[in-house]
Amino acid sequence: MEHADEERRARAEGLGAAERGILALEGRGFSGPGAKERAIREELDLSPVRYYQLLNALLDDPRALAHDPVTVNRLRRVRETRRGERQ
């Protein structure tokens, strides 16, 4: 029950434009090396390092999961796979 209440609150609060932009960019495909980093700089005005810091925090944010569950769950799986490979 507590989890359902948390999800409802998260949906009501929603994400900011920058957070939605990060998730939208993650949902796109990029061709060639450097294309994604260029898009990060040009479209979001962020350095790639800062972008990935914010993205990683978003993956733990219930608002992000409510906004784009497909992308967030995919990225969570990738993150967990990489963590497992490092151990």
C-alpha positions in Angstrom: 0.0 0.0 0.0 2.8 2.4 0.9 4.4 1.8 -2.5 1.2 2.7 -4.3 0.9 5.9 -2.4 4.4 6.9 -3.3 3.8 6.3 -7.0 0.6 8.4 -6.9 2.5 11.3 -5.3 5.3 11.0 -7.8 2.8 11.1 -10.7 1.1 14.2 -9.2 4.4 16.0 -8.8 5.8 15.2 -12.3 9.2 15.8 -13.8 10.7 19.1 -14.8 11.5 20.0 -18.4 15.2 19.1 -18.1 14.4 15.7 -16.6 11.9 14.9 -19.3 14.5 16.0 -21.9 17.1 13.6 -20.5 14.6 10.7 -20.6 13.5 11.7 -24.2 17.1 11.8 -25.3 17.7 8.3 -23.9 14.8 7.0 -25.9 16.4 7.9 -29.2 18.9 6.0 -31.3 22.1 7.6 -32.3 24.2 6.9 -35.4 28.0 7.1 -35.2 30.4 7.9 -32.5 29.9 11.2 -30.7 26.4 11.8 -31.9 24.8 11.3 -28.5 27.4 13.4 -26.7 26.9 16.2 -29.3 23.1 16.0 -28.7 23.6 16.2 -25.0 25.7 19.4 -25.3 23.5 21.0 -28.0 20.0 20.1 -26.9 20.4 20.0 -23.1 23.3 22.3 -22.6 25.0 19.8 -20.3 28.4 18.2 -20.3 28.2 14.4 -20.9 29.5 13.8 -17.4 26.8 15.9 -15.8 24.2 14.3 -18.0 25.1 10.8 -16.9 25.1 11.9 -13.2 21.6 13.3 -13.6 20.4 10.3 -15.6 21.7 7.9 -12.9 19.8 9.8 -10.3 16.6 9.8 -12.4 16.7 6.0 -12.6 16.0 5.9 -8.8 13.3 8.6 -9.0 9.7 7.2 -8.9 8.6 10.2 -11.0 10.8 9.1 -13.8 9.4 5.6 -13.6 5.9 7.0 -13.7 6.8 9.3 -16.7 8.6 6.7 -18.9 8.5 3.2 -17.4 9.9 1.5 -20.6 13.0 3.7 -20.8 13.7 3.7 -17.0 13.3 0.0 -16.6 15.5 -0.7 -19.6 18.2 1.6 -18.2 17.9 0.1 -14.8 18.5 -3.4 -16.3 21.6 -2.1 -18.1 22.9 -0.5 -14.9 22.4 -3.6 -12.9 24.1 -5.8 -15.6 27.1 -3.4 -15.6 27.3 -3.4 -11.8 27.3 -7.2 -11.8 30.1 -7.3 -14.4 32.3 -5.1 -12.2 32.0 -7.2 -9.1 
